[in-house]
Amino acid sequence: MIAHGYTIYDMLERASVMFGGRRAVVFEGTTLSYKELLARADALAAGLQDLGIAPGERLCVLSQNNLEYFELYLASAKLGAIMYPVNWRLTAQEVGHVVTRAGPVAFVYDESCAEVAKACRAVERPGLKHWLAIGGDDDALDVATLYEHDGASTRHGAAQDDISLVISTAAVDVIPRGAALTHGNIAASGMQTMGLLGLNETDAALLPLPLFHITAVGHAFAMIQCGGCILLFRRFDAVAVVSAADELGGTLLGTFPPMLGSVLDAAKESGSQLPHLRHVMGLEGPDMIARLHEDTNAQFWTGFGQSETSGFVTLQRAGERAGTSGRIGPMASVKLFDDDDNEVAVGEVGEIVVRGPLVMGEYFGQEDVTAHTFRSGWHHTGDRGKFDADGYLTYAGRKPEKELIKPGGENVYPAEVEKIIDEMEAVRGCCVFGVPDEKWGEAVKAVVETDEGTLSADDVIEYVGSRIGRFKRPRIVAFSTALPRGGDGKVDREKVKAQNQ
C-alpha cells in the first residue's frame, strides 16, 4: 500500500464508514445504502479478479446506465484496473476505433448494445480475453455471476496519479483520443464541486446523463464524497426526472440542450415547481436559464471546462457576470497564452491553459500528443478567452485548428465529418461548422461543393449517419458549385462560414 494513495475506492470506503446506512444509489426501484454499495463493489471486484483482471488493464463498457455499470467504476478502482467507457451512440466501426485505442482485456455491454458488441467481436483482438454482458447474453459471461464469488479481492495500493478512467474526446486522428483521468483528478473535481455548490449528505444528484460523460461521472463521485445520493436513470426521460426530483429529493442536475427545456415542460405538465432542486449545471442559452430561474428556486451554474480538466475549471452562478464563464475555481490555475506561450494582458484574447490537480494525467497511449498538449508545463485546451479586471473569463471560441461543435452537449469535430462527406463520389470539397440552434444549442451545418442537382441534403445527411454516429450528421446542408479557396487550394473556412452563417 502507498501511504499517500487515495483512490475512488477509498472514497467509497470512507462513505461507508461516515454514511453507512444512508441512501447511496437509487435505480429503477432498487435502493442501496453505502454499506450495501460497498459490499456489492467488493463482490464484483472479487469476480473480476477471478477472471485475472490486473492493475492497469482496461475494461471497455458499452452500455446504457445501470447499477452494474456504476459499480464497475468502484470494483475496478479497488483492483487498480482502468475503466474505459464508450459512447453507445457511436457506430460499430467507431466503437472499434475506441477499442483499438484502449486495448482492453474485457469488453462489457448491455442488451441495448449487443448488436454493436457482436460486430466488434467479429474483429480479432488478441488482448481482449473477456466478453461480459449486463443482463445476460448467450455469447458472453453474465456480469451477475461475478457477484457470486465468496473470496475477497486484493486491494491495489494505487497512488493518486494512477489512471482510474479514460474519457474519449477528439476524433481528430480517426481514433478518438482518450483523456486519462487519475484518482486524484476525480477527488479534486469532487472537492471543488462540493465546495462551490455547498453540497452535503442531504443532496441527491439526478443522473440522466450517460456514465461515459464527465459530468455524470463527476456528479456521481461528488455525491460519494459528500454522502449524498445518486439518482441514476437508464437514459434521459424528462417525466422520470421530474418524478424522482419530487419524490426522492433531487437537488442537483446536469443538463445539455434540449434536456432542461424538456424537464421544465414535464414539471409544468405535472404541476410541479421542483421544490427540492437547488443546482443545475451544463450548457444552456440565456432564455432557458431565465426560465429555470422563473419557474423554480434552482440556480443555474455556468463555466468553462473539458473532459481533460475533469470538468469545470471556472464557474459562476449564471448572471453573476453576464456573458462570462465565471472565475477560476479553487483547484485550478488558469492563464491565457499567445501562440508563443507568452501570457497575454488583461482584456486580450489568448488560448486558455490550465495547470493543477484537475488536469488529466495524459492522452492515453499517445506520448507525443500529450507532450505537445502539456508544452511549457501547461495543458493547452485549444479554446480561447479573455479575462476582465475582476478575473471573469469570457469564452472566445476554439482555435481554428481545434474547431468543435457541441449539439446537445456532444462533441462533433468538423474535420471528422468533412472526411466522411469527402468520400462521396460527387463531392469536390466541403466545409463543416456549427450554427446556433434553438433546441440543441448548436447544429452541424455542411456546405458541399458539387455540380448543381447532383446531390440532395438527405443524401449527405444519410451518408454521414451511415458512417459515423448519427448525432454527428449535418442538420443543415447547403451546396455550392465552387467553394472559396486559398492560394494553397484548400477550402477557405472563414470565407465559407461568413457567406453561410
C-alpha positions as CSV (number, residue, x, y, z in Angstrom):
1,M,0.0,0.0,0.0
2,I,1.1,3.6,-0.6
3,A,0.7,6.0,2.3
4,H,-0.3,8.9,0.1
5,G,-2.6,6.9,-2.1
6,Y,-6.2,7.9,-2.3
7,T,-8.5,6.3,-4.8
8,I,-12.1,6.2,-5.9
9,Y,-12.4,3.0,-3.8
10,D,-11.1,4.9,-0.7
11,M,-13.9,7.4,-1.3
12,L,-16.4,4.6,-1.1
13,E,-14.8,3.0,2.0
14,R,-14.9,6.4,3.7
15,A,-18.5,7.0,2.8
16,S,-19.4,3.5,4.1
17,V,-18.0,4.5,7.5
18,M,-19.3,8.0,7.6
19,F,-22.8,7.5,6.0
20,G,-23.2,3.7,6.1
21,G,-27.0,3.4,6.4
22,R,-27.8,6.4,4.2
23,R,-29.1,6.1,0.6
24,A,-26.2,5.8,-1.8
25,V,-27.8,4.9,-5.1
26,V,-31.4,4.6,-6.4
27,F,-32.0,2.9,-9.8
28,E,-35.4,1.8,-11.1
29,G,-36.9,0.9,-7.8
30,T,-33.7,-0.5,-6.2
31,T,-32.1,1.5,-3.3
32,L,-28.6,0.7,-2.0
33,S,-27.1,2.1,1.2
34,Y,-23.4,3.0,1.3
35,K,-22.7,-0.3,3.2
36,E,-24.6,-2.3,0.6
37,L,-22.9,-0.5,-2.3
38,L,-19.5,-1.3,-0.8
39,A,-20.4,-4.9,-0.3
40,R,-21.6,-5.2,-4.0
41,A,-18.4,-3.4,-5.2
42,D,-16.3,-5.8,-3.2
43,A,-18.1,-8.8,-4.6
44,L,-17.8,-7.6,-8.2
45,A,-14.1,-6.9,-7.6
46,A,-13.6,-10.5,-6.4
47,G,-15.3,-11.7,-9.6
48,L,-13.2,-9.5,-11.8
49,Q,-10.0,-10.6,-10.0
50,D,-11.0,-14.3,-10.5
51,L,-11.0,-13.6,-14.3
52,G,-7.4,-12.5,-13.9
53,I,-8.0,-8.7,-14.4
54,A,-4.9,-7.0,-13.1
55,P,-3.9,-3.4,-12.2
56,G,-3.5,-1.1,-15.2
57,E,-5.7,-3.3,-17.5
58,R,-8.6,-1.7,-19.2
59,L,-12.3,-2.6,-19.2
60,C,-14.3,-1.1,-22.1
61,V,-18.0,-0.6,-21.2
62,L,-20.7,-0.1,-23.9
63,S,-24.0,0.2,-22.1
64,Q,-26.8,2.5,-21.0
65,N,-26.8,3.4,-17.4
66,N,-27.4,0.7,-14.8
67,L,-26.2,-0.3,-11.3
68,E,-23.6,-2.8,-12.7
69,Y,-22.1,-0.1,-14.9
70,F,-21.6,2.3,-12.0
71,E,-20.3,-0.5,-9.7
72,L,-17.7,-1.4,-12.3
73,Y,-16.1,2.0,-11.6
74,L,-15.8,1.1,-8.0
75,A,-14.7,-2.5,-8.4
76,S,-12.1,-1.5,-11.0
77,A,-10.7,1.1,-8.7
78,K,-10.2,-1.5,-5.9
79,L,-8.2,-3.7,-8.3
80,G,-6.3,-0.8,-9.9
81,A,-7.9,-1.6,-13.3
82,I,-8.9,1.2,-15.6
83,M,-12.5,2.0,-16.8
84,Y,-12.7,3.0,-20.5
85,P,-16.4,3.8,-21.1
86,V,-17.7,4.0,-24.7
87,N,-20.4,6.3,-26.1
88,W,-23.3,4.0,-27.0
89,R,-24.4,6.4,-29.8
90,L,-21.4,5.5,-31.9
91,T,-21.4,3.1,-34.9
92,A,-19.8,-0.3,-34.6
93,Q,-16.8,1.0,-36.6
94,E,-16.3,4.0,-34.3
95,V,-16.6,1.7,-31.2
96,G,-14.0,-0.5,-32.8
97,H,-11.7,2.6,-33.1
98,V,-12.1,3.3,-29.4
99,V,-11.4,-0.4,-28.5
100,T,-8.2,-0.2,-30.7
101,R,-7.0,2.8,-28.6
102,A,-8.0,1.2,-25.3
103,G,-6.5,-2.3,-25.8
104,P,-8.9,-3.7,-23.2
105,V,-8.7,-7.1,-21.5
106,A,-12.5,-7.1,-21.1
107,F,-15.5,-5.7,-23.0
108,V,-18.7,-5.2,-21.1
109,Y,-22.1,-4.4,-22.8
110,D,-25.8,-4.5,-22.1
111,E,-28.7,-5.7,-24.2
112,S,-29.2,-2.4,-26.0
113,C,-25.7,-2.5,-27.3
114,A,-25.5,-6.3,-28.1
115,E,-25.5,-5.9,-31.9
116,V,-22.7,-3.4,-31.9
117,A,-20.7,-5.6,-29.4
118,K,-21.1,-8.6,-31.7
119,A,-19.8,-6.5,-34.7
120,C,-16.8,-5.6,-32.6
121,R,-16.3,-9.2,-31.6
122,A,-16.1,-10.2,-35.3
123,V,-12.7,-8.4,-35.5
124,E,-9.8,-10.3,-34.0
125,R,-8.4,-8.6,-30.9
126,P,-5.6,-10.7,-29.3
127,G,-5.5,-8.9,-25.9
128,L,-9.3,-8.9,-25.4
129,K,-10.0,-12.0,-23.3
130,H,-13.4,-11.5,-21.8
131,W,-16.8,-10.6,-23.2
132,L,-19.2,-9.7,-20.4
133,A,-22.9,-9.0,-20.7
134,I,-25.0,-7.0,-18.2
135,G,-28.4,-8.7,-18.1
136,G,-27.0,-11.8,-19.8
137,D,-26.3,-12.9,-23.4
138,D,-25.7,-16.4,-24.8
139,D,-22.4,-15.2,-26.3
140,A,-20.9,-13.7,-23.2
141,L,-20.4,-14.2,-19.4
142,D,-23.3,-12.8,-17.4
143,V,-21.9,-10.0,-15.2
144,A,-24.4,-11.1,-12.5
145,T,-22.3,-14.2,-11.9
146,L,-19.3,-12.1,-11.0
147,Y,-21.1,-11.0,-7.8
148,E,-21.4,-14.6,-6.6
149,H,-17.7,-15.1,-5.7
150,D,-17.1,-15.6,-2.0
151,G,-13.4,-14.8,-2.0
152,A,-12.1,-11.4,-1.1
153,S,-10.4,-9.3,-3.7
154,T,-6.9,-7.9,-3.3
155,R,-6.9,-4.1,-2.9
156,H,-4.4,-2.5,-5.1
157,G,-2.4,0.3,-3.4
158,A,-2.9,2.8,-6.2
159,A,-1.4,6.3,-6.0
160,Q,-3.4,9.4,-6.6
161,D,-1.7,9.9,-10.0
162,D,-2.6,6.4,-11.3
163,I,-5.2,6.4,-14.1
164,S,-8.8,5.5,-12.9
165,L,-10.8,6.1,-16.1
166,V,-10.4,7.3,-19.7
167,I,-13.0,9.5,-21.4
168,S,-12.9,9.6,-25.2
169,T,-12.6,13.0,-26.7
170,A,-11.4,14.4,-30.0
171,A,-11.6,12.0,-33.1
172,V,-9.1,14.2,-34.9
173,D,-6.9,11.2,-35.7
174,V,-9.8,8.9,-36.7
175,I,-9.3,7.0,-33.4
176,P,-10.7,9.2,-30.6
177,R,-8.1,10.5,-28.1
178,G,-8.6,9.3,-24.5
179,A,-8.4,11.8,-21.6
180,A,-6.9,9.6,-18.9
181,L,-8.2,10.9,-15.6
182,T,-6.4,9.9,-12.4
183,H,-7.9,9.0,-9.0
184,G,-6.5,12.4,-7.8
185,N,-8.3,14.2,-10.7
186,I,-11.7,12.7,-9.6
187,A,-11.1,13.5,-5.9
188,A,-10.1,17.1,-6.7
189,S,-13.1,17.6,-9.0
190,G,-15.5,16.3,-6.4
191,M,-14.0,18.6,-3.7
192,Q,-14.3,21.6,-5.9
193,T,-17.9,20.9,-6.8
194,M,-18.8,20.2,-3.1
195,G,-17.1,23.4,-2.0
196,L,-18.5,25.8,-4.7
197,L,-22.1,24.4,-4.5
198,G,-22.1,23.7,-0.8
199,L,-23.1,20.0,-1.2
200,N,-23.6,17.7,1.8
201,E,-25.3,14.4,2.7
202,T,-28.8,15.9,2.2
203,D,-28.1,16.3,-1.5
204,A,-29.2,14.0,-4.3
205,A,-27.8,14.1,-7.8
206,L,-30.2,13.4,-10.7
207,L,-28.1,11.4,-13.2
208,P,-29.9,11.1,-16.6
209,L,-26.6,11.8,-18.4
210,P,-24.7,8.8,-19.6
211,L,-21.9,7.3,-17.5
212,F,-19.4,7.8,-20.3
213,H,-19.8,11.6,-19.8
214,I,-17.6,13.6,-17.5
215,T,-20.5,15.5,-16.0
216,A,-22.2,12.3,-14.9
217,V,-19.0,10.8,-13.5
218,G,-18.1,14.0,-11.7
219,H,-21.5,14.4,-10.1
220,A,-21.7,10.7,-9.1
221,F,-18.4,10.8,-7.2
222,A,-19.1,14.2,-5.7
223,M,-22.1,12.5,-4.1
224,I,-20.0,9.7,-2.7
225,Q,-17.6,12.3,-1.2
226,C,-20.3,14.3,0.5
227,G,-22.5,11.4,1.4
228,G,-25.4,12.3,-0.9
229,C,-27.5,10.1,-3.1
230,I,-27.1,9.2,-6.7
231,L,-30.5,9.0,-8.6
232,L,-29.5,7.0,-11.6
233,F,-31.5,6.7,-14.8
234,R,-31.0,4.2,-17.6
235,R,-31.3,7.1,-20.1
236,F,-32.9,10.6,-20.2
237,D,-36.6,10.7,-19.6
238,A,-38.0,14.1,-18.5
239,V,-41.1,12.7,-16.8
240,A,-39.0,10.3,-14.8
241,V,-36.5,13.0,-13.8
242,V,-39.3,15.2,-12.5
243,S,-40.9,12.3,-10.6
244,A,-37.5,11.4,-9.0
245,A,-36.8,15.0,-8.2
246,D,-40.1,15.4,-6.4
247,E,-40.3,12.0,-4.7
248,L,-36.7,11.4,-3.9
249,G,-35.5,14.9,-3.3
250,G,-33.3,15.5,-6.3
251,T,-31.2,18.7,-5.7
252,L,-28.5,18.6,-8.4
253,L,-29.0,18.2,-12.2
254,G,-26.5,18.2,-15.1
255,T,-28.1,19.1,-18.5
256,F,-27.3,19.8,-22.1
257,P,-29.8,21.1,-24.7
258,P,-32.6,20.3,-25.0
259,M,-32.8,18.4,-21.7
260,L,-33.6,21.3,-19.4
261,G,-36.5,22.5,-21.5
262,S,-38.0,19.0,-21.5
263,V,-37.7,18.8,-17.8
264,L,-39.3,22.2,-17.2
265,D,-42.1,21.2,-19.7
266,A,-42.7,18.0,-17.8
267,A,-42.7,19.8,-14.5
268,K,-45.3,22.3,-15.7
269,E,-47.4,19.5,-17.1
270,S,-47.4,17.7,-13.7
271,G,-47.9,20.9,-11.7
272,S,-44.5,20.6,-10.0
273,Q,-42.3,23.5,-9.2
274,L,-39.3,21.1,-8.5
275,P,-39.1,22.3,-4.9
276,H,-36.0,20.3,-4.0
277,L,-33.9,21.2,-7.0
278,R,-31.2,23.7,-6.0
279,H,-28.5,23.5,-8.6
280,V,-28.4,22.9,-12.4
281,M,-25.1,22.8,-14.3
282,G,-24.3,22.5,-18.0
283,L,-24.7,24.3,-21.3
284,E,-27.9,26.3,-21.8
285,G,-28.9,29.6,-23.5
286,P,-29.9,32.7,-21.7
287,D,-33.7,32.2,-22.3
288,M,-33.7,28.7,-20.9
289,I,-31.7,29.8,-17.9
290,A,-34.1,32.6,-17.3
291,R,-37.0,30.2,-17.5
292,L,-35.4,27.9,-14.9
293,H,-35.0,30.9,-12.5
294,E,-38.6,32.0,-13.1
295,D,-40.2,28.5,-12.8
296,T,-38.1,27.1,-9.9
297,N,-35.9,28.2,-7.0
298,A,-32.9,26.4,-8.5
299,Q,-29.7,28.2,-9.5
300,F,-28.1,27.6,-12.9
301,W,-24.2,27.4,-12.9
302,T,-22.2,28.1,-15.9
303,G,-18.4,27.8,-16.5
304,F,-15.6,26.5,-18.7
305,G,-14.1,23.1,-18.7
306,Q,-13.3,19.9,-20.6
307,S,-13.0,16.2,-20.0
308,E,-9.3,16.8,-20.0
309,T,-9.7,19.0,-16.9
310,S,-12.1,16.7,-15.1
311,G,-14.9,19.2,-15.8
312,F,-15.2,22.9,-14.9
313,V,-12.2,25.0,-14.1
314,T,-14.1,28.3,-14.0
315,L,-17.6,28.6,-12.6
316,Q,-20.2,31.1,-11.6
317,R,-23.9,31.5,-10.8
318,A,-25.5,32.4,-14.2
319,G,-25.9,36.1,-14.3
320,E,-23.3,36.9,-11.8
321,R,-21.3,38.5,-14.6
322,A,-23.4,38.3,-17.7
323,G,-21.7,36.8,-20.8
324,T,-18.8,35.3,-18.9
325,S,-17.8,31.8,-17.8
326,G,-17.1,32.7,-14.3
327,R,-13.9,32.9,-12.2
328,I,-11.2,30.3,-11.6
329,G,-12.2,27.5,-9.2
330,P,-10.1,26.7,-6.1
331,M,-8.5,23.6,-7.6
332,A,-7.1,25.1,-10.8
333,S,-4.6,27.6,-12.2
334,V,-5.8,29.2,-15.4
335,K,-3.9,31.6,-17.7
336,L,-4.2,32.9,-21.3
337,F,-1.3,32.4,-23.7
338,D,-0.5,33.7,-27.2
339,D,0.9,31.4,-29.9
340,D,4.4,31.7,-28.4
341,D,3.2,30.7,-24.9
342,N,3.6,34.1,-23.5
343,E,0.9,35.3,-21.1
344,V,-1.4,37.9,-22.6
345,A,-2.6,41.1,-20.8
346,V,-6.0,41.5,-19.2
347,G,-8.6,42.1,-21.8
348,E,-6.7,40.4,-24.6
349,V,-7.7,37.1,-26.2
350,G,-5.4,34.1,-25.7
351,E,-5.5,30.3,-25.5
352,I,-6.9,29.0,-22.2
353,V,-4.2,27.0,-20.5
354,V,-4.7,25.1,-17.2
355,R,-2.5,23.6,-14.5
356,G,-3.3,21.8,-11.3
357,P,-4.9,18.6,-9.8
358,L,-7.8,18.7,-12.2
359,V,-5.7,18.3,-15.4
360,M,-5.7,14.7,-16.8
361,G,-2.7,12.5,-16.5
362,E,-2.2,12.0,-20.2
363,Y,-3.8,11.3,-23.5
364,F,-3.9,7.5,-23.2
365,G,-1.2,5.8,-25.2
366,Q,-0.2,9.0,-27.1
367,E,3.0,10.3,-25.6
368,D,3.7,12.8,-28.4
369,V,0.2,14.3,-28.3
370,T,0.4,14.5,-24.5
371,A,3.8,16.2,-24.7
372,H,2.6,18.8,-27.2
373,T,-0.6,19.5,-25.2
374,F,1.4,19.9,-22.0
375,R,4.1,22.1,-23.5
376,S,5.5,24.8,-21.3
377,G,4.2,23.0,-18.3
378,W,0.5,23.8,-19.0
379,H,-2.4,21.9,-20.5
380,H,-3.3,23.7,-23.7
381,T,-7.1,23.5,-24.1
382,G,-7.4,24.7,-27.7
383,D,-10.0,27.1,-26.5
384,R,-9.7,30.9,-26.4
385,G,-10.8,33.5,-23.9
386,K,-10.1,36.8,-22.2
387,F,-10.1,37.8,-18.6
388,D,-11.5,41.1,-17.3
389,A,-10.0,43.1,-14.4
390,D,-12.0,41.1,-11.9
391,G,-10.9,37.7,-13.1
392,Y,-14.0,36.7,-15.0
393,L,-13.3,34.6,-18.1
394,T,-15.2,35.3,-21.3
395,Y,-15.1,32.4,-23.8
396,A,-14.0,33.4,-27.3
397,G,-14.3,30.1,-29.2
398,R,-12.0,27.3,-30.3
399,K,-8.7,27.9,-32.1
400,P,-9.2,27.3,-35.8
401,E,-7.2,24.0,-35.9
402,K,-9.3,22.7,-33.0
403,E,-12.8,23.8,-34.0
404,L,-15.5,22.0,-32.2
405,I,-19.3,21.8,-32.5
406,K,-21.5,20.8,-29.5
407,P,-25.0,19.8,-30.4
408,G,-26.8,18.7,-27.3
409,G,-23.5,18.6,-25.3
410,E,-21.9,16.0,-27.6
411,N,-18.5,16.8,-29.2
412,V,-18.5,16.9,-33.0
413,Y,-15.2,17.7,-34.8
414,P,-15.7,19.3,-38.2
415,A,-12.7,17.6,-39.7
416,E,-14.2,14.2,-38.9
417,V,-17.5,15.0,-40.7
418,E,-15.7,16.6,-43.6
419,K,-13.6,13.5,-44.1
420,I,-16.8,11.4,-44.4
421,I,-18.5,13.8,-46.8
422,D,-15.4,14.0,-49.0
423,E,-15.7,10.2,-49.5
424,M,-18.9,10.8,-51.6
425,E,-18.2,10.4,-55.3
426,A,-19.7,13.6,-56.5
427,V,-18.1,15.8,-53.8
428,R,-15.2,18.1,-54.7
429,G,-14.8,19.7,-51.3
430,C,-16.8,20.7,-48.2
431,C,-16.8,22.8,-45.1
432,V,-18.5,21.8,-41.8
433,F,-19.1,24.2,-38.9
434,G,-21.5,24.9,-36.1
435,V,-24.5,27.3,-36.2
436,P,-26.9,28.4,-33.4
437,D,-29.8,26.1,-32.8
438,E,-32.7,26.9,-30.5
439,K,-33.3,23.3,-29.5
440,W,-29.8,21.8,-29.4
441,G,-27.7,24.8,-28.6
442,E,-25.6,24.2,-31.8
443,A,-26.3,22.4,-35.0
444,V,-23.9,20.9,-37.6
445,K,-24.0,22.6,-41.0
446,A,-22.2,21.4,-44.1
447,V,-21.6,23.4,-47.2
448,V,-20.8,20.9,-50.0
449,E,-19.1,21.7,-53.4
450,T,-20.6,19.6,-56.2
451,D,-22.3,20.1,-59.5
452,E,-25.8,21.5,-59.3
453,G,-28.5,18.9,-58.8
454,T,-26.1,16.1,-58.2
455,L,-26.8,15.5,-54.5
456,S,-29.6,16.3,-52.1
457,A,-29.4,17.3,-48.5
458,D,-30.9,14.0,-47.5
459,D,-28.2,12.2,-49.5
460,V,-25.4,13.9,-47.5
461,I,-27.2,13.5,-44.1
462,E,-27.9,9.9,-44.5
463,Y,-24.5,9.0,-45.8
464,V,-22.8,10.7,-42.8
465,G,-25.3,8.9,-40.5
466,S,-24.4,5.5,-42.0
467,R,-20.7,6.0,-41.4
468,I,-20.3,7.7,-38.0
469,G,-22.6,8.4,-35.0
470,R,-25.9,9.8,-36.1
471,F,-25.6,12.8,-33.7
472,K,-22.7,13.9,-36.0
473,R,-24.9,14.2,-39.1
474,P,-25.4,17.7,-40.5
475,R,-28.8,19.1,-39.7
476,I,-28.4,21.7,-42.4
477,V,-26.8,21.1,-45.8
478,A,-26.1,23.8,-48.4
479,F,-24.5,23.4,-51.8
480,S,-22.0,25.4,-53.9
481,T,-20.6,24.8,-57.4
482,A,-17.3,26.5,-56.3
483,L,-16.3,27.0,-52.6
484,P,-13.9,29.8,-51.9
485,R,-10.3,28.6,-51.7
486,G,-7.0,30.0,-50.6
487,G,-3.7,30.1,-52.5
488,D,-2.9,26.5,-51.4
489,G,-6.1,25.2,-52.9
490,K,-7.7,24.4,-49.6
491,V,-11.2,25.5,-48.7
492,D,-11.2,28.9,-47.0
493,R,-13.2,28.1,-43.9
494,E,-13.6,31.6,-42.7
495,K,-15.0,32.8,-46.1
496,V,-17.4,29.9,-46.3
497,K,-18.7,30.5,-42.8
498,A,-19.0,34.2,-43.4
499,Q,-21.1,33.5,-46.5
500,N,-23.3,30.8,-44.9
501,Q,-24.0,31.8,-41.3
